Amino acid sequence: MRTESINRRKNMPSVRIPQISPISLISLLYALSLYIFYRQGFISGATFISVAAIVLAVVVLFYGIFRFGLNQRFREPSLMLPQLAASLLIMLVVAYVERTTQMALVPFMLIAFSFGIFRLSTASLIGLSLACLAAYLSIILLRGQAEGFVQAFRTDLVQWCVLALTLPGMILVGKQIQNMRQLLRATRYQLQHYEEKSARDELTGLYNRRQLQTELAQARLHADTSGAPFSICLIDIDHFKEINDRNGHLTGDTILKDFSRTARESIRDTDILGRYGGDEFLLILPDTGIKGAVMHAERLRVYTHFLDFQELLVQKNISLSIGVAEYRSGEKITDLISRADSALYQAKQMGRNRVEWIEGQ
Ligand SMILES: Nc1nc2c(ncn2[C@@H]2O[C@H](COP(=O)(O)OP(=O)(O)OP(=O)(O)O)[C@@H](O)[C@H]2O)c(=O)[nH]1
């Protein structure tokens, strides 16, 4: 079917160049900020080089993991938690070793967390926040013990309190964003579902008349731009009124469904079959001229004629009359359908159970 083939095309894997993750970028920016500390004489060259080397190693490690698809082996392939934990750990260790870098700790920590709120569960976010706060408090206390609980210790403690009050706010915002994303995803899914449903005929599951008009317009556009031919077959089940009258409307419905299923199975992936109305069906054959279309129609007619409806029908079989027409460049779709309809009328007039087409196309 057409939708399936479109979906298949849409779902084809595109060549993706692995990128550096946002968290790795934050770590690199953090290393860059340390360069400023170093240039201004706040930290030693050795510290800067060591931190830069560690950050680079972590970035390369995660890049490699994503590049070779090793992340797919994990339950959460974005590896947000380990990435975030690694980057926060580096910042905390540096803050412990070089006190002045604490200035950069809070803003970078908040930026790192802001990425986490898109991927991590609330429980993971709370856990990570508590771990960070505990580690940061330990650093402050350890340093206070070593240097004495003086003014600097109180400043650090105030900064810690501010962070402790900011992080829950951040988690709250994150939860709101996650809820909104979930709602958006559900709405998009529902919209797709309704779109798909509105294009289908309820009884047979085939495209309905409205969708067929869209498909015909697309086929016409494609033919006009590419110069490739396309043809249509207007298919009608013979004496369907009689089938209904003799076997009941419900049996008629079953025949329509069974025929639709087998017809769908007998056409190419690129062909489009829809219910044009009542017992009439329309088959669009892209890249097919009149000869090919007549062949297709004839095959479908024979195929259908040999379908065994012994358990449903007194007359055991159904037959089709089919009118075929090839698109003439620039003509209106209504004219194309009208020619197929004339051919179908001819087929009915000539005794039914046959394929006809209008000569001189
Ligand atoms: N069971 C069932 N019948 C339907 C449905 N839609 C239309 N019909 C019936 O299909 C029949 C179509 O009959 P006609 O258009 O007269 O054509 P026919 O009996 O096939 O005669 P020919 O086309 O000349 O061979 C009508 O009796 C409709 O009521 C449907 O969804 N289910």
Ligand as a Chemical Component Dictionary entry (heavy atoms), coordinates in Angstrom:
data_LIG
# 
_chem_comp.id                   LIG 
_chem_comp.type                 NON-POLYMER 
_chem_comp.pdbx_formal_charge   0 
_chem_comp.three_letter_code    LIG 
# 
loop_
_chem_comp_atom.comp_id 
_chem_comp_atom.atom_id 
_chem_comp_atom.alt_atom_id 
_chem_comp_atom.type_symbol 
_chem_comp_atom.charge 
_chem_comp_atom.model_Cartn_x 
_chem_comp_atom.model_Cartn_y 
_chem_comp_atom.model_Cartn_z 
_chem_comp_atom.pdbx_ordinal 
LIG N1  N1  N 0 -23.298 -4.683 1.244   1  
LIG C1  C1  C 0 -23.043 -3.465 0.817   2  
LIG N2  N2  N 0 -23.628 -3.032 -0.320  3  
LIG C2  C2  C 0 -23.351 -1.801 -0.742  4  
LIG C3  C3  C 0 -22.483 -0.959 -0.075  5  
LIG N3  N3  N 0 -22.395 0.203  -0.778  6  
LIG C4  C4  C 0 -23.191 0.076  -1.845  7  
LIG N4  N4  N 0 -23.782 -1.141 -1.844  8  
LIG C5  C5  C 0 -24.729 -1.696 -2.794  9  
LIG O1  O1  O 0 -24.064 -1.967 -4.015  10 
LIG C6  C6  C 0 -25.053 -2.068 -5.019  11 
LIG C7  C7  C 0 -24.518 -1.496 -6.290  12 
LIG O2  O2  O 0 -25.430 -1.787 -7.259  13 
LIG P1  P1  P 0 -25.479 -1.160 -8.717  14 
LIG O3  O3  O 0 -24.720 0.146  -8.687  15 
LIG O4  O4  O 0 -26.870 -1.129 -9.167  16 
LIG O5  O5  O 0 -24.611 -2.109 -9.564  17 
LIG P2  P2  P 0 -24.619 -3.691 -9.770  18 
LIG O6  O6  O 0 -25.734 -4.382 -9.100  19 
LIG O7  O7  O 0 -23.247 -4.131 -9.385  20 
LIG O8  O8  O 0 -24.835 -3.812 -11.293 21 
LIG P3  P3  P 0 -23.743 -3.702 -12.395 22 
LIG O9  O9  O 0 -22.704 -2.765 -11.883 23 
LIG O10 O10 O 0 -24.457 -3.150 -13.604 24 
LIG O11 O11 O 0 -23.213 -5.055 -12.639 25 
LIG C8  C8  C 0 -26.288 -1.351 -4.473  26 
LIG O12 O12 O 0 -27.288 -2.296 -4.241  27 
LIG C9  C9  C 0 -25.825 -0.742 -3.172  28 
LIG O13 O13 O 0 -26.829 -0.740 -2.192  29 
LIG C10 C10 C 0 -21.874 -1.433 1.122   30 
LIG O14 O14 O 0 -21.089 -0.757 1.794   31 
LIG N5  N5  N 0 -22.183 -2.688 1.522   32 
# 
loop_
_chem_comp_bond.comp_id 
_chem_comp_bond.atom_id_1 
_chem_comp_bond.atom_id_2 
_chem_comp_bond.value_order 
_chem_comp_bond.pdbx_ordinal 
LIG N1  C1  SING 1  
LIG C1  N2  DOUB 2  
LIG C1  N5  SING 3  
LIG N2  C2  SING 4  
LIG C2  C3  DOUB 5  
LIG C2  N4  SING 6  
LIG C3  N3  SING 7  
LIG C3  C10 SING 8  
LIG N3  C4  DOUB 9  
LIG C4  N4  SING 10 
LIG N4  C5  SING 11 
LIG C5  O1  SING 12 
LIG C5  C9  SING 13 
LIG O1  C6  SING 14 
LIG C6  C7  SING 15 
LIG C6  C8  SING 16 
LIG C7  O2  SING 17 
LIG O2  P1  SING 18 
LIG P1  O3  DOUB 19 
LIG P1  O4  SING 20 
LIG P1  O5  SING 21 
LIG O5  P2  SING 22 
LIG P2  O6  DOUB 23 
LIG P2  O7  SING 24 
LIG P2  O8  SING 25 
LIG O8  P3  SING 26 
LIG P3  O9  DOUB 27 
LIG P3  O10 SING 28 
LIG P3  O11 SING 29 
LIG C8  O12 SING 30 
LIG C8  C9  SING 31 
LIG C9  O13 SING 32 
LIG C10 O14 DOUB 33 
LIG C10 N5  SING 34 
# 
